[in-house]
């Protein structure tokens, strides 16, 4: 990992201490490096001049070819070849093969898929491909005689269960499939709580507050039923437990997943009343027994009882058909405005039932269990011809809750096609990238980003030195409307340039993927870095410039945008993809072309197409938000933001000066190019604060703020320090965060300075 240096102020004249002498020697090393650069440049000129005036032997020609490879720029015709060779029908066949079975992480079909990916990559021509094993704590629905998971209504708790009120435990179409998991939420504690049913909208703190204060409903000992969305699954359970509820049921209300008049599967791609979304309930991503360290066979594992990221009460998903049977019989007053869904019932709060169900309560039956399972990441590589120790990585996860034709097997199908096309170029000796291209297929992403986070934990120091960019694809083809992108600021224009070269999949010869994405705006929208997918591990722990991309559906008129309608259900299958999402696989081809062009562009350009100056508006916006939201309170406490403002100004000045350096760079000097490229990568990584308290997320700009009491766009460390209105010692934490963020931004400015500026300002 890149070291972080503050400003070192040296007195003029001879050093007076050993420490000062060492600093002077350090400066001398940079002077020597500069001299060496000049010497290389001189030698290059001499060599070229000599070769131009002499008859060349075969040995001379080989030597000259090797040197030319060092300074040769990217061959843009390779991009055209990659674009032409990507075959939509091959991607279709890949997806058809990959979705034959459900392949939940840690199961036999999941292991088979990992080996299939590895072997296909080798057959396609990658230089190497390996399985990287980890032992993860995973969570599974009941198997064998135990279970199934369901809810039922009872009289007097355990006296009698009404068979006709038990909810379904799997989609009808998947019954009998031994590889298809029942309805469950991973890491729910097992249990069979019984209580009166209460409707709590989305299960947010304000929803439970309304029940208590406005409806006078005490949730202690109750079972809460809530709609999916607006809040994380596990967070809903935590919110319910905080008010005394003993269990929670989540269902997908049609108002949140479908549109009025939309045809449900099998007539359309909207969610039928029998579908249920599976998912993880962890409050923090990453393997829960080994926080901060990789889950290898020699890892120390926390006792299960010490893990604090599981939900506190049993939690279970059910279908909206089953939810309707419960909700239409709820007693109590009607729900307030904004709480209604679109089921054909009158929504009521409860508690308890009315009419013939008046004496009944609800029991949740959760038999979910945890176990440690072996899971593999698949890592493949095309070794670079000039800089094999610098990596451009492309990754996606290969596990799915069921078939996962959209999430995320569509991306795996694209990855296989990309390696085929690039592998053919290698076999025919038509191309080898300047830098190494690494392909990654992550395991157990659905359980909480396990594969990518554990990989980053294991190789953080190596990745910190060598990984220059990471391109991610998750839920690859979720629609056929336009591209959706989230990225680090420095990759902004690289993405723009790549997408302008890719034809639109919509049969319009005058439009590109960029045009689809922009939707008539001057520039397309690029989102930030979130915790929802695998790129977050690289960005927030190592500081790698990252991006994630997918083709999305037109969300105009859609309810809440909680994802595509059949998300994480048994209806995310090949049939939905072929009939409703991408019938001719032209969108898959466009996305594969986009990824291929990005990989070529990032791996082959002499100078990395990273834009350091794009951080300036991000830093400025965060500072402005801090002043707007907290400025008055800070003044009252004597907390100055002058140092933070100064660090941001210093970064802005350094970014402007670095532009002059880039304009003068000699691309024919491989050492100069390498120095500048290292600075371009290091400036992204300089925003990592290794002292940040969170065990994993260390980025001072993009790490998540865990405070849920506000929506400030200030720096996340400041938001969390201010959460709840600090008093007494709390203000000391605020001061600490302001100082730490100021230092980290100044460190990023220092990275952009010339090599002879290590001693600080003159």
C-alpha positions in Angstrom: 0.0 0.0 0.0 1.2 3.5 -0.8 2.8 5.3 2.2 1.3 8.6 3.1 3.6 11.6 3.8 2.9 14.9 5.4 4.8 18.0 4.6 8.5 17.9 5.7 10.0 21.3 6.3 13.8 21.4 6.1 16.0 24.2 7.3 18.4 25.6 4.8 22.1 24.8 5.1 23.8 21.7 6.4 21.7 19.2 8.4 22.2 19.5 12.1 20.8 16.1 13.2 21.0 12.5 12.0 17.3 12.7 11.2 17.7 15.8 9.0 20.7 14.1 7.3 18.5 11.2 6.4 15.9 13.5 5.0 18.5 15.2 2.9 19.7 11.8 1.7 16.1 10.9 0.7 15.9 14.1 -1.3 19.2 13.2 -2.9 17.8 9.9 -4.1 15.2 11.8 -6.0 17.8 13.9 -7.6 19.7 10.8 -8.6 16.5 9.4 -10.1 16.0 12.6 -12.1 19.6 12.3 -13.4 19.0 8.6 -14.3 15.9 9.7 -16.3 18.0 12.1 -18.3 20.7 9.5 -18.8 18.1 7.1 -20.2 16.8 9.7 -22.5 20.3 10.4 -23.8 21.0 6.8 -24.2 17.8 6.3 -26.1 18.8 9.1 -28.5 22.3 7.5 -29.0 20.9 4.1 -29.5 18.4 5.2 -32.1 21.0 7.4 -33.8 23.4 4.5 -33.9 20.9 2.1 -35.3 19.9 4.5 -38.0 23.4 4.8 -39.2 24.6 1.2 -39.1 23.6 -2.0 -40.7 21.6 -4.0 -38.2 22.3 -7.6 -37.3 19.4 -9.8 -36.3 20.4 -9.4 -32.7 20.3 -5.6 -33.1 16.9 -5.8 -34.6 15.5 -7.8 -31.7 17.0 -5.3 -29.2 15.5 -2.4 -31.1 12.1 -4.1 -31.3 12.2 -4.6 -27.5 13.0 -1.0 -26.9 10.3 0.2 -29.3 7.8 -1.9 -27.3 8.6 0.2 -24.3 7.5 3.4 -26.0 4.9 2.2 -28.5 1.5 3.8 -28.0 -1.8 2.0 -28.1 -3.0 0.4 -31.4 -6.6 1.7 -31.7 -7.3 -0.8 -34.5 -7.2 -3.5 -31.8 -10.3 -1.9 -30.3 -12.1 -2.2 -33.7 -11.1 -5.9 -33.8 -12.4 -6.6 -30.3 -15.7 -4.8 -31.2 -16.1 -6.7 -34.4 -15.3 -10.1 -32.9 -17.7 -10.0 -30.0 -20.6 -12.3 -30.9 -24.1 -11.9 -29.3 -25.0 -15.5 -30.1 -22.0 -16.8 -28.2 -23.0 -14.7 -25.2 -26.5 -16.1 -25.5 -25.1 -19.7 -25.4 -22.9 -18.8 -22.5 -25.9 -17.6 -20.5 -28.0 -20.6 -21.5 -25.3 -23.0 -20.2 -24.6 -20.9 -17.0 -28.3 -20.7 -16.0 -29.2 -24.4 -16.2 -29.1 -24.7 -12.5 -29.5 -22.5 -9.4 -26.0 -21.8 -8.1 -26.1 -20.4 -4.7 -22.6 -19.8 -3.2 -21.0 -22.8 -1.5 -23.3 -25.4 -3.2 -22.1 -28.1 -5.6 -23.4 -26.2 -8.7 -21.5 -23.1 -7.5 -18.3 -25.1 -7.4 -18.9 -26.6 -10.8 -19.4 -23.1 -12.2 -16.1 -21.8 -10.7 -14.3 -24.7 -12.4 -16.1 -24.1 -15.7 -15.1 -20.4 -15.7 -11.4 -21.3 -14.9 -11.2 -23.9 -17.6 -13.0 -21.8 -20.2 -10.6 -18.9 -19.5 -7.6 -21.2 -20.1 -9.2 -22.7 -23.2 -9.8 -19.2 -24.5 -6.1 -18.3 -24.2 -5.5 -16.5 -21.0 -2.0 -16.9 -19.8 -3.2 -18.3 -16.5 -6.4 -18.9 -14.5 -6.6 -20.1 -10.9 -9.2 -20.9 -8.2 -8.5 -18.9 -5.0 -10.2 -20.7 -2.0 -11.8 -19.2 1.1 -13.8 -20.7 3.9 -16.8 -18.5 4.5 -19.5 -18.5 7.1 -22.6 -18.9 4.9 -26.3 -19.2 5.8 -28.8 -21.7 4.2 -32.5 -22.4 4.3 -33.5 -25.7 6.0 -32.8 -28.9 4.2 -34.0 -32.5 4.7 -36.6 -33.0 7.5 -36.1 -29.6 9.1 -38.5 -26.9 8.1 -39.7 -25.6 5.8 -39.4 -21.8 6.5 -42.9 -20.4 6.6 -45.4 -18.4 8.6 -48.7 -19.6 10.0 -51.6 -18.4 12.1 -52.2 -20.2 15.4 -54.7 -20.2 18.3 -53.2 -20.0 21.8 -49.6 -20.1 20.5 -49.0 -23.8 19.9 -52.4 -25.5 20.4 -53.3 -25.7 16.7 -52.0 -24.6 13.3 -54.3 -23.9 10.4 -52.9 -25.7 7.5 -54.5 -23.4 4.9 -52.7 -20.4 6.4 -49.1 -21.6 6.0 -47.2 -19.5 3.5 -45.5 -21.0 0.5 -41.8 -21.8 0.9 -40.7 -21.8 -2.8 -42.0 -20.6 -6.2 -44.3 -23.3 -7.7 -42.1 -23.5 -10.8 -39.1 -24.5 -8.7 -40.7 -27.1 -6.5 -38.9 -30.4 -7.0 -35.6 -28.7 -8.0 -33.0 -30.0 -5.5 -30.7 -27.0 -6.1 -33.4 -24.3 -5.7 -33.3 -22.7 -2.2 -36.5 -22.1 -0.2 -37.6 -18.6 0.7 -35.2 -17.3 3.3 -33.0 -14.4 4.3 -29.4 -15.3 5.0 -28.1 -14.9 8.5 -31.6 -14.6 10.1 -31.5 -16.1 13.5 -33.6 -19.3 13.7 -36.7 -19.2 15.9 -40.5 -19.7 16.1 -41.8 -16.4 17.7 -45.6 -16.0 18.1 -47.4 -12.7 18.4 -50.2 -10.5 17.1 -49.6 -9.0 13.7 -48.9 -5.3 13.2 -48.5 -3.5 9.8 -45.4 -1.2 10.0 -45.2 0.2 6.5 -41.5 -0.1 5.4 -40.1 -0.9 8.9 -38.3 2.4 9.3 -37.7 4.1 12.6 -40.3 6.8 11.7 -42.8 4.1 10.9 -42.5 2.4 14.3 -42.6 5.9 15.9 -45.9 6.6 14.2 -47.4 3.3 15.5 -46.4 4.2 19.0 -47.1 8.0 19.1 -50.0 8.4 16.6 -51.8 5.0 16.7 -51.0 4.1 20.4 -49.8 0.7 19.3 -47.2 -1.0 21.6 -45.1 -3.3 19.4 -43.7 -5.3 22.4 -44.2 -9.0 21.7 -45.7 -8.4 18.3 -44.9 -9.7 14.8 -44.3 -6.8 12.4 -45.2 -7.2 8.7 -43.5 -4.6 6.4 -43.1 -3.8 2.8 -39.8 -4.5 1.0 -37.7 -1.5 0.1 -36.6 1.9 1.5 -34.5 0.3 4.2 -32.1 -2.7 4.4 -33.5 -6.1 5.2 -31.5 -6.5 8.4 -32.0 -2.9 9.4 -35.8 -3.5 9.3 -35.3 -6.3 11.8 -33.1 -4.1 14.0 -35.7 -1.3 13.9 -38.5 -3.8 14.9 -36.5 -5.3 17.7 -35.8 -1.8 19.1 -39.5 -1.4 19.8 -39.9 -4.8 21.3 -41.2 -6.9 18.3 -40.2 -10.5 18.4 -40.2 -11.3 14.6 -40.6 -9.5 11.3 -42.1 -10.5 7.9 -41.2 -8.8 4.7 -43.2 -8.9 1.5 -42.9 -7.2 -1.9 -45.9 -4.9 -2.4 -46.9 -4.7 -6.1 -46.9 -0.9 -5.7 -43.1 -1.1 -5.1 -42.1 -3.7 -7.7 -44.6 -3.5 -10.6 -46.4 -0.8 -12.6 -50.1 -0.5 -13.0 -51.2 -2.8 -15.9 -47.8 -4.4 -16.2 -48.0 -8.0 -17.2 -46.6 -10.4 -14.6 -44.6 -13.5 -15.4 -45.0 -15.6 -17.5 -46.9 -13.0 -19.6 -44.4 -10.2 -18.8 -41.4 -9.5 -16.6 -43.2 -8.1 -13.6 -43.3 -10.1 -10.4 -46.2 -12.5 -10.0 -47.8 -13.0 -6.6 -45.9 -16.2 -6.0 -42.4 -14.7 -6.3 -40.2 -13.9 -3.2 -36.9 -12.0 -3.1 -34.1 -13.8 -1.2 -31.1 -11.9 0.2 -28.6 -11.2 2.9 -29.4 -9.5 6.2 -25.9 -8.5 7.4 -25.6 -5.0 8.7 -22.1 -4.7 7.3 -20.6 -6.5 4.2 -17.7 -8.9 4.5 -17.2 -12.3 6.0 -18.5 -11.9 9.6 -16.1 -14.2 11.4 -12.8 -12.7 10.1 -13.3 -8.8 10.0 -10.2 -7.1 8.7 -8.5 -10.3 7.6 -9.0 -12.9 4.8 -11.1 -16.0 5.5 -8.3 -18.4 4.7 -7.9 -21.8 6.3 -5.4 -20.5 8.8 -7.5 -17.4 9.8 -8.6 -16.7 13.3 -12.4 -16.7 13.5 -14.5 -14.9 16.1 -16.8 -17.0 18.2 -20.2 -17.0 16.6 -21.7 -15.4 19.7 -19.5 -12.4 19.4 -20.7 -11.5 15.9 -22.8 -8.3 16.0 -23.8 -7.9 12.3 -26.7 -10.4 12.4 -30.3 -9.3 12.7 -31.5 -9.6 16.4 -34.9 -11.3 15.7 -36.1 -13.9 13.1 -36.9 -12.4 9.7 -38.6 -14.1 6.8 -39.7 -13.0 3.3 -43.1 -14.1 1.9 -45.0 -13.5 -1.4 -47.5 -10.7 -1.8 -50.2 -13.4 -2.5 -49.6 -14.7 1.0 -49.2 -11.3 2.5 -52.6 -10.3 1.1 -54.3 -13.1 3.1 -53.0 -11.7 6.3 -53.4 -8.0 5.6 -57.0 -8.2 4.4 -58.0 -9.6 7.9 -56.0 -7.1 10.0 -58.0 -5.2 12.5 -57.4 -1.7 13.7 -57.6 1.7 12.1 -56.8 2.4 8.4 -53.2 3.3 7.6 -52.2 6.9 7.2 -51.6 8.5 3.8 -48.6 7.2 2.1 -48.7 3.7 3.7 -51.0 2.1 1.2 -49.8 -0.4 -1.3 -51.7 -1.7 -4.4 -53.1 -5.0 -3.1 -56.9 -5.1 -3.5 -57.5 -4.6 0.3 -58.1 -1.9 2.8 -54.7 -1.5 4.6 -55.0 -1.5 8.3 -52.5 -1.2 11.2 -53.6 -4.0 13.5 -52.7 -5.3 15.9 -54.3 -8.7 15.5 -57.0 -10.0 13.2 -60.8 -9.5 12.9 -63.8 -11.7 12.1 -63.2 -15.4 11.9 -59.4 -14.9 12.6 -60.0 -12.7 15.7 -58.5 -15.2 18.1 -55.5 -16.0 16.0 -51.9 -15.0 16.2 -49.0 -15.4 13.8 -46.0 -17.7 14.2 -42.8 -17.3 12.1 -41.0 -20.5 11.5 -37.4 -19.9 10.6 -35.0 -22.9 10.5 -32.1 -21.1 8.7 -28.7 -22.3 9.7 -25.1 -21.2 9.4 -22.1 -23.3 8.3 -18.6 -22.7 7.1 -18.3 -23.6 3.4 -15.4 -23.5 0.9 -16.0 -20.9 -1.9 -13.7 -19.9 -4.7 -12.8 -16.7 -6.5 -11.6 -17.3 -10.1 -8.7 -15.1 -11.2 -7.3 -15.1 -14.7 -4.6 -13.0 -16.3 -3.3 -11.7 -19.6 0.3 -10.7 -18.8 1.4 -7.3 -20.0 4.2 -6.9 -22.6 5.8 -3.8 -21.0 4.4 -3.4 -17.5 3.3 -6.8 -16.3 3.4 -5.6 -12.7 0.6 -3.1 -13.3 -2.9 -4.5 -13.4 -6.2 -3.4 -15.0 -8.9 -5.7 -13.5 -12.4 -6.6 -14.8 -14.6 -8.4 -12.3 -18.1 -9.6 -11.6 -19.6 -12.1 -9.2 -20.8 -15.5 -10.5 -23.0 -16.7 -7.6 -26.8 -16.2 -7.7 -29.6 -16.9 -5.3 -31.4 -19.0 -8.0 -30.6 -19.0 -11.7 -29.7 -15.3 -11.8 -29.9 -14.8 -15.5 -29.8 -11.0 -14.9 -28.0 -10.9 -11.5 -25.3 -11.6 -12.3 -24.9 -14.4 -14.7 -25.4 -12.0 -17.6 -22.0 -10.5 -16.6 -20.4 -13.9 -16.4 -21.6 -14.7 -19.9 -20.0 -11.4 -21.1 -16.8 -12.1 -19.3 -16.4 -15.5 -21.0 -16.9 -13.8 -24.4 -14.4 -11.1 -23.6 -11.7 -13.6 -22.8 -12.5 -15.6 -26.0 -12.0 -12.5 -28.2 -8.9 -11.2 -26.3 -7.5 -14.7 -26.1 -7.8 -15.2 -29.8 -5.7 -12.0 -30.3 -3.1 -13.5 -28.1 -3.1 -16.8 -29.8 -2.7 -15.1 -33.2 0.0 -12.8 -31.8 -1.9 -9.8 -33.0 -2.0 -8.0 -29.6 -0.7 -8.1 -26.1 -1.6 -5.2 -23.8 1.0 -2.9 -22.3 -0.2 -3.7 -18.8 -1.6 -6.9 -17.4 -5.4 -7.5 -17.7 -6.8 -9.5 -14.8 -10.2 -11.1 -15.0 -12.0 -11.9 -11.7 -15.2 -14.0 -11.0 -16.1 -13.3 -7.3 -17.7 -15.9 -5.1 -20.4 -15.4 -2.5 -21.1 -11.8 -3.4 -24.8 -12.2 -2.7 -24.1 -13.0 1.0 -22.3 -9.7 1.5 -19.6 -9.0 -1.1 -17.6 -11.8 0.5 -15.4 -12.9 -2.4 -14.1 -9.4 -3.4 -13.7 -8.1 0.1 -11.7 -11.1 1.3 -9.5 -10.9 -1.8 -8.8 -7.3 -1.1 -8.1 -8.1 2.5 -5.7 -10.8 1.5 -3.8 -8.8 -1.2 -4.3 -5.2 0.0 -0.6 -4.4 0.0 0.0 -5.9 -3.4 -3.1 -4.3 -4.9 -2.2 -1.0 -3.4 1.1 -1.0 -5.3 0.1 -2.6 -8.6 -3.6 -2.3 -9.4 -4.3 0.8 -11.5 -8.0 0.5 -12.2 -10.9 -1.9 -11.5 -13.9 -2.2 -13.8 -16.9 -3.9 -12.3 -20.1 -5.3 -13.8 -23.0 -6.3 -11.6 -26.6 -7.0 -12.7 -25.0 -6.6 -16.1 -28.1 -6.5 -18.4 -31.1 -5.5 -16.2 -32.8 -3.8 -19.1 -32.4 -2.5 -22.6 -32.8 1.2 -22.2 -29.5 2.9 -21.4 -26.2 2.5 -19.6 -25.9 3.2 -15.9 -22.5 3.9 -14.3 -21.0 4.6 -10.9 -17.3 5.6 -10.8 -14.4 7.3 -9.1 -14.0 10.9 -10.3 -10.7 10.3 -12.1 -12.3 7.7 -14.5 -15.0 10.0 -15.7 -13.6 11.0 -19.1 -12.1 7.6 -19.8 -15.7 6.2 -19.6 -17.0 9.0 -21.8 -14.4 8.3 -24.5 -14.9 4.6 -24.5 -18.7 4.7 -24.8 -18.5 7.2 -27.7 -16.9 4.5 -29.7 -19.5 1.8 -29.2 -22.6 1.7 -31.4 -26.0 1.8 -29.7 -27.8 -1.6 -29.5 -31.0 0.1 -30.6 -30.4 -0.2 -34.4 -29.7 3.5 -34.9 -26.5 3.9 -36.9 -26.1 7.5 -35.8 -26.2 6.8 -32.1 -23.7 5.3 -29.6 -23.9 3.8 -26.1 -22.9 7.3 -24.9 -26.0 8.8 -26.6 -28.2 6.2 -25.0 -26.6 7.0 -21.6 -26.8 10.9 -22.0 -30.5 10.9 -22.9 -30.2 14.3 -24.5 -28.3 15.9 -21.6 -24.9 17.6 -22.2 -23.1 14.9 -20.2 -24.4 11.6 -18.9 -24.9 11.1 -15.2 -22.3 9.1 -13.2 -23.2 7.9 -9.8 -20.9 7.5 -6.8 -19.4 4.5 -5.1 -21.8 2.4 -3.1 -21.7 -0.6 -0.8 -24.0 -2.6 -3.1 -21.4 -4.2 -5.3 -17.9 -5.5 -5.6 -16.1 -2.3 -6.7 -16.6 -0.8 -3.2 -13.9 -3.1 -1.7 -11.2 -1.8 -4.0 -12.2 1.9 -3.8 -12.8 2.1 0.0 -10.0 -0.1 1.3 -7.2 0.3 -1.2 -8.2 3.5 -3.0 -8.1 2.1 -6.5 -9.9 4.1 -9.2 -13.1 2.1 -9.9 -16.2 2.0 -12.0 -19.3 -0.3 -12.2 -21.6 -0.4 -15.2 -24.8 -2.1 -16.3 -27.6 -1.6 -18.9 -30.7 -0.5 -17.1 -34.4 -0.3 -17.9 -36.4 2.9 -18.3 -37.4 3.8 -14.8 -39.8 6.5 -15.9 -43.1 5.7 -14.2 -41.6 3.0 -12.0 -42.5 3.1 -8.3 -39.4 3.1 -6.1 -36.6 1.8 -8.3 -35.8 -1.0 -5.9 -34.3 -2.9 -8.8 -35.8 -4.9 -11.7 -39.1 -6.6 -10.8 -38.0 -10.2 -10.5 -34.9 -9.4 -8.5 -33.5 -12.3 -6.5 -36.5 -14.5 -7.3 -37.0 -17.7 -9.1 -38.2 -15.7 -12.1 -34.8 -14.2 -12.8 -34.2 -16.8 -15.5 -33.2 -17.4 -19.1 -36.8 -17.2 -20.2 -37.3 -13.6 -18.8 -34.0 -12.6 -20.4 -34.8 -14.0 -23.9 -38.4 -12.9 -24.1 -38.5 -9.6 -22.3 -35.1 -8.1 -21.5 -32.7 -8.7 -24.4 -34.3 -11.0 -27.1 -31.5 -10.6 -29.7 -28.7 -10.1 -27.1 -27.7 -6.8 -28.8 -27.5 -5.2 -25.3 -25.2 -7.9 -24.1 -23.0 -7.3 -27.1 -23.0 -3.5 -26.5 -22.0 -3.9 -22.9 -19.3 -6.5 -23.8 -18.0 -4.0 -26.4 -17.9 -1.2 -23.8 -16.0 -3.3 -21.3 -13.6 -4.5 -24.0 -12.8 -1.0 -25.1 -12.3 0.2 -21.6 -9.9 -2.6 -20.8 -8.0 -2.0 -24.0 -7.9 1.8 -23.4 -6.8 1.5 -19.8 -4.3 -1.3 -20.3 -2.6 -0.1 -23.5 -2.2 3.7 -23.3 1.3 4.9 -22.5 -0.2 7.5 -20.1 -3.1 6.3 -18.0 -6.3 8.2 -18.8 -6.9 9.2 -15.3 -8.1 12.7 -14.4 -6.8 13.8 -11.0 -8.4 17.3 -11.3 -11.9 15.7 -11.1 -11.5 15.5 -7.4 -11.5 19.3 -7.0 -15.2 19.8 -7.4 -15.9 16.8 -5.2 -13.7 18.2 -2.4 -15.2 21.7 -2.8 -18.8 20.3 -2.6 -18.0 18.4 0.6 -16.5 21.5 2.2 -19.5 23.6 1.2 -21.8 21.0 2.7 -19.8 21.0 5.9 -20.0 24.8 6.2 -23.8 24.8 5.4 -24.7 22.0 7.8 -22.3 22.5 10.6 -20.6 25.8 10.2 -22.5 27.7 12.9 -22.1 24.9 15.5 -18.4 24.6 14.7 -17.9 28.4 15.3 -19.7 28.1 18.6 -17.3 25.4 19.6 -14.2 27.2 18.3 -13.6 24.5 15.6 -11.9 26.1 12.6 -12.2 24.8 9.0 -9.3 26.9 7.8 -6.9 24.0 7.7 -9.4 21.9 5.7 -10.1 24.7 3.2 -6.3 25.3 2.9 -5.7 21.6 2.1 -8.4 21.6 -0.6 -6.9 24.8 -2.1 -3.4 23.2 -2.0 -4.8 20.1 -3.8 -6.4 22.4 -6.4 -3.1 24.2 -7.0 -1.2 21.0 -7.2 -3.7 19.6 -9.7 -3.3 22.7 -11.9 0.5 22.4 -11.8 0.4 18.7 -12.5 -1.5 19.6 -15.7 1.6 21.5 -16.8 3.8 18.4 -16.0 1.5 16.2 -18.2 1.7 18.7 -21.1 5.5 18.4 -21.0 5.9 14.7 -20.5 8.0 12.9 -23.0 6.0 9.8 -23.9 9.1 8.3 -25.6 10.8 8.1 -22.2 9.4 5.0 -20.4 10.8 6.1 -17.1 9.1 9.5 -17.2 5.8 7.8 -18.2 6.1 5.4 -15.4 6.7 8.1 -12.8 3.7 10.1 -14.0 1.5 7.0 -14.1 2.4 6.1 -10.6 1.4 9.6 -9.4 -1.9 9.3 -11.3 -2.7 6.1 -9.4 -1.3 7.2 -6.1 -3.4 10.4 -5.9 -6.5 8.2 -5.8 -5.0 6.0 -3.1 -3.9 9.0 -1.1 -7.5 9.6 0.1 -7.2 6.4 2.2 -6.8 7.1 5.9 -5.5 3.9 7.4 -6.3 5.2 10.9 -10.0 5.5 10.2 -11.9 3.6 12.8 -13.9 1.3 10.5 -12.2 -2.0 10.1 -12.5 -1.9 6.3 -13.7 1.4 4.8 -10.9 3.9 4.9 -11.7 6.4 2.2 -12.2 9.9 3.6 -14.5 11.0 0.7 -16.5 7.9 -0.3 -16.7 5.6 2.7 -20.3 5.3 4.0 -21.5 7.5 6.8 -23.2 5.3 9.3 -25.2 8.1 10.9 -28.9 7.7 9.8 -30.2 10.8 11.4 -29.4 13.2 8.6 -28.6 13.5 4.9 -25.5 15.7 5.0 -23.2 15.6 2.0 -20.3 16.5 4.2 -17.2 14.3 4.7 -18.5 10.9 6.2 -16.1 11.1 9.2 -17.5 14.5 10.1 -21.1 13.3 9.6 -20.6 10.3 11.9 -18.8 12.5 14.5 -21.7 14.9 14.5 -24.4 12.2 14.6 -26.8 12.9 17.4 -25.4 16.2 18.3 -22.1 15.6 20.1 -21.6 17.0 23.6 -18.5 17.1 25.8 -16.0 14.5 24.5 -18.0 14.2 21.3 -16.6 17.6 20.1 -13.1 16.2 20.5 -14.0 13.5 18.0 -15.2 16.2 15.6 -11.9 18.1 15.9 -10.0 14.9 15.3 -12.0 14.1 12.2 -11.5 17.6 10.7 -7.8 17.4 11.3 -7.5 13.8 9.9 -9.4 14.7 6.8 -7.3 17.9 6.3 -4.1 15.9 6.6 -5.3 13.2 4.2 -6.3 15.8 1.5 -2.9 17.5 1.9 -1.3 14.1 1.4 -3.1 13.7 -1.9 -1.8 17.2 -2.9 1.7 16.1 -2.0 1.4 13.1 -4.3 0.9 15.4 -7.3 4.0 17.4 -6.6 7.1 16.8 -8.6 9.6 14.2 -7.2 11.9 17.0 -6.1 9.2 18.5 -3.9 9.3 15.8 -1.2 10.8 18.3 1.2 7.6 20.4 1.0 7.1 23.9 -0.2 10.2 26.0 -0.8 
